């Protein structure tokens, strides 16, 4: 189900995290090192993961 199709001309989509907000949030997140013994999948970038939360809310993904 597609809720809204928009072309973002010169403006940021509403689910992106601004640089100012990211500077305030980043120090609050725990620093994790990559496991060497059992590496598995690489972690997703914290900023991208944070952008995913408002994306889900704005697009009404269940």
N, C-alpha and C positions, 0 to 999 in steps of 0.2 A: 504494500500500500504506500503510495507516494502522497505525502500530505501537501507539499508545496514545492514547486520547481521555480527557483529564482536564479538569475544571473547576477552575481555580486560585482557591480561595476564600480571599481575604485574604492569600495568600502569592504571592511572585514565582515565575514559571516558572524552572526551573533554568538556562536559557540567557541570562537577563538579566545584565548587568554591573552590579554594585553601584556606588554613588557613590564609595565609598572606593577600590575597585579602579580605577575610571575616573580618579580623581585621580592615581593612581600611573602609569597607562599613558599618559595623554594627553600629558605632556611628552616621552615617548619617540617619538611619532609625528611625522613631518616635516610642516611647515606648507606648504601649497600654495595658491597664488593662482589664481583663476579666469582662464582664458585669455580675452582680449578679442578677439583677431583671429579665431580659429576656436573659438568657444565650445563647440559640440557639446552633449553631455548634461552636466547638472550632476553633480558627484561625489556619491556616497552619503555620508551622515553617517558619520564614522569610528566612532562608538559603535554605530550600527546594524550596520555591517559587522562589527564585532567580536562583536556578539551573534549574528550569523549562523553563526559557526564552531561554538560549542557547540550551537546549535540543530540543525545538520546532524548532529553526533555523537549527540545525544540522541534524534533521531527516526529515525536510520538511513537518511537520504536518501542514495542512491548518488551 
